[in-house]
Amino acid sequence: MPWRGPVPEKTFPGILSTVGNTPLVELARLLPDFGSRVFGKVERFNPGGSIKDRSALGMLLGAIRGGEVEPGRSVIVESSSGNLAVGLAQICRYFGLRFICVVDGKTTEQNLAILRAFRAEVEVVTERDELTGEYLPVRLRRVRELVDRIPGAYWPNQYASPLNPKAHETTMREIAESLDGKVDYLFCPVSTFGTLRGCRDHIREGGLGTRVVAVDALGSAIFGLESTQRLIPGHGASVVPPLADPAYADEVVHISDLECVVACRRLIAREAVLAGGSSGAAVAALWKIRHRVPEGSNCVLMFPDGGDRYLDTIYSDAWVRENFGDVSHLWKD
């Protein structure tokens, strides 16, 4: 008899009810001879494909319940070049909300196609900020202009909304419950700081002894480095987000674009996990400090999204050679 897979125990009342409860997967092959267990919190299993579904749903549901957003009348305006945009687009389509997304020149054609499939309206910023050389400040200025001009406009503001980290208290609760509270290390990529802040809030509330490692991009301004142009989106930021607080992290590890690529390629080679750039950054951060991790620890790596949206970059041999040269030896055993 052919294998038909597990029989589902229940049905779900709409696609949005499938946000959360993503799997925690043990990665026994990732670091041979490592004296601790490694787990990945695989957020690509959210319906929009990333951890940002949690933030998007938390922010919009909070605004709807609070009366700030009215389905059929309100217009959602947000700045995002990737995953949050997709999450918001799906949720806005579900609730019948008009959605205007301000993206930039680094947004992939695949993400643009997904946004248009959900009937989102896309505004593309092509000019960089004169001071920082980055797109984000220009995107934020355009959002403010749209909100001021459009009647019924509402800006969820992933960079400052307390509903963003609030959504990730649940993320950490899921992790802690899966490991019976024994979470010794959490490696968390940062961008808006929502995930890390929410996880830390749950750690404090639950009295967990988890050491939180913030995984930032080399060239990101979040922890005080000079902002420089980066190739791989998903973690890091060119300006310090209002939600950021260095005290929430026990340790910070900065990861270069090349280290992201190598870690992503190593992850797929050893564990058959097709992960996004920020997930690779979490793997690279563990690799960097592995010798300082006490034996017998449980290490959890946050995997914010999958690698299907990075096929033309991280997983393209031609793109890697063009940007880094012949570096394939770095991930081959």
C-alpha positions in Angstrom: 0.0 0.0 0.0 1.4 3.4 -0.9 2.3 5.7 2.0 -0.4 8.4 2.3 1.2 10.4 5.1 -0.2 11.3 8.5 -4.0 11.8 8.8 -4.7 15.4 9.8 -6.2 15.7 13.3 -8.2 18.8 12.5 -9.1 21.3 9.8 -8.4 25.0 9.9 -10.9 27.8 9.6 -9.2 29.8 6.9 -5.6 30.2 5.8 -4.6 32.7 8.5 -5.3 30.2 11.2 -2.2 28.3 10.0 0.2 31.1 11.0 2.5 29.8 13.8 3.1 26.4 15.3 6.0 25.9 12.9 8.3 22.9 13.4 11.4 22.8 15.5 13.8 20.5 13.6 16.9 18.9 15.0 20.0 19.4 12.8 22.2 16.5 13.9 24.4 16.6 10.8 25.1 20.3 10.6 28.1 20.4 13.0 29.9 17.0 13.2 31.5 16.3 16.6 29.7 19.3 18.2 28.9 18.5 21.8 25.5 20.1 21.9 22.2 19.7 20.1 21.2 22.1 17.3 17.6 22.9 16.3 16.1 25.1 13.6 12.8 26.9 14.0 11.6 26.6 10.4 9.4 29.6 9.8 9.0 29.0 6.1 6.0 26.8 7.0 3.9 29.8 7.7 1.4 30.3 4.9 3.2 33.4 3.4 6.5 31.6 3.7 8.2 33.4 6.5 8.3 34.5 10.1 7.0 37.9 9.1 3.5 36.4 8.8 3.4 36.4 12.6 4.3 40.1 12.7 1.9 41.0 9.9 -1.0 39.1 11.4 -0.4 40.5 14.9 -0.2 44.1 13.8 -3.3 44.0 11.5 -5.5 42.0 13.9 -4.6 44.4 16.7 -5.5 47.3 14.5 -8.8 45.8 13.4 -9.8 44.9 17.0 -8.8 48.3 18.2 -10.9 50.0 15.5 -8.0 51.6 13.7 -8.5 49.5 10.6 -11.9 48.7 9.0 -12.1 46.0 6.4 -13.5 47.4 3.1 -12.6 51.0 4.0 -9.0 51.3 5.3 -5.9 51.4 3.1 -2.8 49.7 4.5 0.5 51.3 3.6 3.8 49.8 4.6 7.5 49.7 3.6 9.0 46.3 2.9 11.2 44.8 0.3 10.4 41.2 1.0 8.7 38.9 3.5 6.6 41.3 5.5 5.2 42.6 2.2 4.1 39.1 1.2 2.6 38.4 4.7 0.6 41.7 4.6 -0.5 41.2 1.1 -2.0 37.8 1.9 -3.7 39.1 5.0 -5.1 42.2 3.3 -6.5 40.1 0.5 -8.2 37.8 3.1 -9.8 40.8 4.8 -10.6 42.8 1.7 -8.2 45.6 2.5 -6.4 47.7 -0.1 -2.7 47.4 0.3 0.0 49.7 -1.0 3.5 48.4 -0.5 6.6 50.6 -1.0 9.5 48.5 -2.1 12.9 49.3 -3.6 15.3 48.4 -6.4 16.6 45.3 -4.5 13.2 43.7 -4.4 13.2 40.5 -6.4 11.0 39.9 -9.4 9.6 36.8 -7.6 8.5 38.9 -4.6 7.0 41.5 -6.9 5.0 38.8 -8.7 3.7 37.4 -5.4 2.6 40.8 -4.3 0.7 41.4 -7.6 -0.9 38.0 -7.4 -2.4 39.1 -4.1 -3.5 42.3 -5.9 -1.3 44.6 -3.8 -0.3 47.9 -5.3 3.4 48.3 -5.5 5.4 51.5 -5.5 9.1 51.0 -6.3 11.7 53.5 -4.9 14.7 53.7 -7.2 16.7 56.5 -5.6 19.0 55.9 -2.6 19.2 58.2 0.4 22.0 60.8 -0.2 23.3 60.5 3.4 23.3 56.7 3.9 23.3 55.4 0.3 20.5 53.1 1.2 16.9 52.8 0.1 15.2 52.4 3.4 15.1 56.1 4.4 13.6 57.0 1.1 11.0 54.2 1.4 9.9 55.5 4.8 9.6 59.0 3.5 7.3 57.8 0.7 5.2 55.9 3.2 4.6 59.0 5.3 3.7 60.9 2.2 1.1 58.3 1.2 -0.4 58.1 4.7 -0.8 61.9 4.8 -2.4 62.0 1.4 -4.7 58.9 1.3 -8.0 59.0 3.3 -8.3 56.0 5.6 -4.6 55.1 5.3 -3.0 53.1 8.1 0.7 52.4 8.5 1.3 49.3 10.6 5.0 50.4 11.0 6.8 47.2 11.6 9.8 49.2 12.7 8.1 50.7 15.8 4.8 48.9 16.5 4.8 47.1 19.9 2.5 44.6 18.2 5.5 43.3 16.2 7.5 41.9 19.1 4.2 40.9 20.9 3.6 38.4 18.1 7.0 36.7 18.8 6.4 36.0 22.4 4.4 33.1 21.0 7.3 32.1 18.8 9.5 31.7 21.8 6.8 30.0 23.8 6.5 27.4 21.0 10.3 26.8 21.2 10.4 26.5 25.0 7.4 24.1 25.0 9.1 21.9 22.4 12.2 21.6 24.5 10.5 21.5 27.9 12.0 24.9 28.8 15.7 23.9 28.2 16.7 26.4 25.6 20.3 27.4 26.4 21.0 29.5 23.3 18.8 31.3 20.8 20.5 32.6 17.6 18.1 35.3 16.3 18.7 37.3 13.1 17.7 41.0 13.5 16.2 43.6 11.2 13.2 45.4 12.8 14.2 43.8 16.2 10.7 42.5 16.6 11.5 38.8 16.7 14.4 39.2 19.2 12.5 41.6 21.4 9.4 39.4 21.6 11.5 36.3 22.3 13.4 38.0 25.0 10.2 39.2 26.6 8.9 35.6 26.8 12.3 34.4 28.2 12.2 37.0 31.0 8.5 36.3 31.8 9.1 32.6 31.8 12.3 32.7 33.8 14.2 30.8 31.2 18.0 30.7 31.3 18.3 31.3 27.5 21.3 33.2 26.2 20.2 35.4 23.3 22.6 35.8 20.4 21.7 38.7 18.1 22.8 37.8 14.5 23.4 41.0 12.5 24.8 41.7 9.1 28.2 43.1 8.6 27.5 46.6 7.4 24.3 47.0 9.4 23.8 50.0 11.6 21.6 48.3 14.3 24.5 47.8 16.8 26.5 50.9 16.0 28.5 49.8 13.0 28.8 52.1 10.0 26.1 51.3 7.4 27.4 50.0 4.2 25.7 48.5 1.1 25.0 44.7 1.5 24.1 42.1 -1.1 21.8 39.8 0.9 18.5 41.2 2.4 16.5 39.8 5.3 18.7 40.8 8.3 20.4 44.0 9.2 19.2 47.5 8.6 20.7 50.8 7.4 19.1 52.8 10.2 18.6 51.8 13.8 14.9 50.7 14.2 12.9 52.2 17.1 12.4 48.7 18.5 16.1 48.1 18.8 17.6 47.9 22.3 21.1 46.4 22.7 20.3 45.3 26.2 17.9 42.7 24.8 20.9 40.7 23.4 23.4 38.9 25.5 25.9 38.8 22.6 26.1 40.1 19.0 27.6 38.3 16.1 28.1 40.1 12.8 28.0 38.0 9.6 29.3 38.9 6.2 27.5 38.2 2.9 30.0 35.6 2.0 29.6 33.8 5.4 25.8 33.8 4.7 26.3 32.1 1.4 28.7 29.5 2.7 26.4 28.7 5.6 23.3 28.3 3.4 25.2 26.0 1.0 26.6 24.0 3.9 23.1 23.7 5.4 21.5 22.4 2.2 24.5 20.0 1.7 24.4 18.5 5.2 20.7 18.8 6.2 18.8 19.2 2.9 17.3 22.5 4.2 16.8 25.1 1.6 17.1 28.3 3.8 17.1 32.0 3.2 20.0 34.4 3.8 19.2 35.3 7.4 18.9 31.6 8.3 22.4 31.1 6.9 23.5 34.0 9.1 22.2 32.2 12.2 24.1 29.0 11.1 27.3 31.1 10.6 26.9 32.7 14.0 26.8 29.4 15.7 29.8 28.3 13.7 31.7 31.3 14.9 31.1 30.8 18.6 30.7 27.0 18.7 33.9 26.5 20.8 32.4 28.7 23.6 29.2 26.7 23.8 29.2 24.4 26.8 28.7 20.7 26.0 25.2 19.4 26.4 23.5 22.7 25.5 20.4 23.1 23.4 21.0 25.6 20.6 18.1 27.0 18.6 18.6 28.8 15.3 15.8 31.0 14.0 15.2 30.3 10.3 13.1 33.2 9.2 12.4 32.0 5.7 13.1 29.5 3.0 15.6 29.7 0.2 13.2 29.6 -2.7 13.3 33.4 -2.9 17.1 33.3 -3.1 17.6 31.0 -6.0 18.9 33.7 -8.3 21.5 34.9 -5.6 22.7 32.6 -2.8 22.0 29.4 -4.7 23.1 30.6 -8.1 26.7 29.5 -8.9 27.0 32.3 -11.5 25.9 35.0 -9.0 28.3 33.7 -6.3 31.2 33.6 -8.7 30.4 37.2 -9.9 30.4 38.6 -6.4 32.9 36.4 -4.5 34.9 34.5 -7.0 35.4 30.7 -6.9 34.6 29.9 -3.3 32.8 26.6 -3.6 35.6 24.9 -1.6 34.3 26.7 1.5 31.2 24.6 1.8 32.4 21.3 0.3 33.2 18.6 2.9 
